[in-house]
Structure formats: C-alpha cells, structure tokens
Amino acid sequence: MKKNIVKEKSFEFALSVIGLYQELIKANEFVLSKQLLRSATSIGANIEEAQAGQSKKDFLSKMSIALKESRETKYWLLLLEKSQIVKKDYQNYLERIEELIKLISAITKSTSMNLKNEKS
C-alpha cells in the first residue's frame, strides 16, 4: 500500500497536540487549548475525508478545509508561544504545522491546476 505522507504527518501532529492539550489543561489553560485541540485534530479528519472524496472537486474542498484548519492551528500556537500563558517552547509544534501547511498548500494548488486543465 502506498504511503500517504500528509495523512501520516497530520495524524502524528494531532497526537502530539493531544499531549500538549493535556499539559495545558493541567496548567489551567482551558480556552486556547480547546481551540488548538479542535483545529489541530480537524486537519487530519478533513484529509481523511478528502481521501474518500466523490470527485476531484470534493477532494479539493476537503483539502482546502484542512489547509484552513492548519492555518488556524498555527494562529493558536503563535498565541500560546507569544503570550507564554503556559511557559513552554512551542517551536517544534510551529515547525511541524508549517510543514503541514506547505504540504497541504502544494496538494491544493496542484489539484486546482489539474481541475482547471481538465476543463480546458
């Protein structure tokens, strides 16, 4: 079976954010942590849905949502890093989300181009 790198990376990232969420909750940070958990786990869920897309257009739609969720996740991580509400080094999470953003962006761009070329 062919490896799906973006699917694997999004799943592993979601698992790591679940651990971060647990740390944040222990430190009594409930608002940003919940937002982070929701957006970070939504990335992989949308990628998973995209794999079962009924058409290329449906695939692109789900991958675009995954990209939006990735950007939102980056926003929450930046807020946590800059505010230091919970003192922690968030750099690894920021690097990993940036990698996911680049991967998903490339996938959405190439899929969009393929769709445009099919219509031509």
C-alpha positions, 0 to 999 in steps of 0.5 A, a space after each residue: 500500500 502506498 504511503 500517504 505522507 500528509 495523512 501520516 504527518 497530520 495524524 502524528 501532529 494531532 497526537 502530539 497536540 493531544 499531549 500538549 492539550 493535556 499539559 495545558 489543561 493541567 496548567 489551567 489553560 482551558 480556552 486556547 487549548 480547546 481551540 488548538 485541540 479542535 483545529 489541530 485534530 480537524 486537519 487530519 479528519 478533513 484529509 481523511 475525508 478528502 481521501 474518500 472524496 466523490 470527485 476531484 472537486 470534493 477532494 479539493 474542498 476537503 483539502 482546502 478545509 484542512 489547509 484552513 484548519 492548519 492555518 488556524 492551528 498555527 494562529 493558536 500556537 503563535 498565541 500560546 508561544 507569544 503570550 507564554 500563558 503556559 511557559 513552554 517552547 512551542 517551536 517544534 509544534 510551529 515547525 511541524 504545522 508549517 510543514 503541514 501547511 506547505 504540504 497541504 498548500 502544494 496538494 491544493 494548488 496542484 489539484 486546482 491546476 489539474 481541475 482547471 486543465 481538465 476543463 480546458 
